[in-house]
Amino acid sequence: SIGWSDTRSMIDQLLMNFGCDTSAVELLEFPAGGFFWARPEALTLLHSLGLTIENLPPEPIGRDNTLLHALERMPCLSTEMMGMRWEKLARTNPLIASKQE
């Protein structure tokens, strides 16, 4: 599911050493199922976690609540913690016009 899902406690644990309090964040935004572009500095926090391939769960991963699910939800948090802002862009016009009968 979109949002925190079951990863909130895992994310809080990962961010504990950085003094990040996520208790006021009700809806967690992240680039679910899409692309995102970021300045490398915006993701410094994620890099500083010091994770390696050995930290990742073996394939196939579960549907939720793995380290990978937590990490995919952290780019916007990392960006804000680095003093930057993020934006969500979405197309408001349909690509294909509906046929009116």
N, C-alpha and C positions, 0 to 999 in steps of 0.2 A: 504494500500500500504506500501511498504518497505521504510525505510528512515525516514525522519522527519514527513512526512504526515502532518496532521493538528495540530500536537502536539507541534510544535516548541515554540510557545508563552507560552504554559503551562509549558514546560520544562524550558524555560528561567525564568519564574516567580518562579518556584520551586528552581532554582539555584541562584537566585538573591542575597540571603543572604550569599552565599558562595563565591561571587566574581568571578563567572565563566562566562566568555564571550564566547558564542558559535558562534559568528558571523562569525568566520573563518571556521567553520565546515560545509562543503558543503554536504557531504554524511555521514549520521549518521549510524554507524554500531551497530547492536545489535543482540542478539541471537533469531531472529524471527523464531518461530515455531520449536525451537530445545531446546536442553539441554545446560546448562552452569554450569561450576564449578567455584567457586570463593573462595578466602580466605575471611574469614569474614571481615577482615580489609578493603578489597577492596570495600565493600558495606556499610562501616560506614556512608558515606554521605547519603545514602538512609535511613538508620535507623535514622539518626539525623533529618530527616524531621519531625519526631514526629507524623506520620500518624497512625491512628487507623482504625479499621473496620468501624467505623462510617463515615470516610472520603470517603469510597469507594461507587461508584454508585450502586444502586440496580440492580439485575439481572432482565431481560436480559439487558446486556449493548449494547450500540450502536456499530456500525462497526468501529468507530474511534472517536478520540478527547475526550476521557474520561481520568480521572486520571490514570486508570489502563493502558491505552495505552501509556501515558507519562512515567509511571514507568517502563514498560517493555523495553522502549528505553533508559533507563538511566544506566544500569550496566557498560558499557564501559566508559561512561563519569565519573561515580563515581570512577572507577578504576584509571583512569588517574589523577583525582583530588586528589586522595590519594597517588599519586607519584608512582604508580605501572603501569605495562603494561598488556595488554590483547593480546591474540592471537586467531585467527580464524583458526580452523582446518577443512579441507574438503578433502574428498576422491576424488582423481583424476582418479582412475581406477573404471570402472563400476563393480558392484557386479556380474552382470550376463552378460556373453559375448553374443554379438549379433550373430545370425546365418547368415552365409554368404551363399548365394544360388548360 
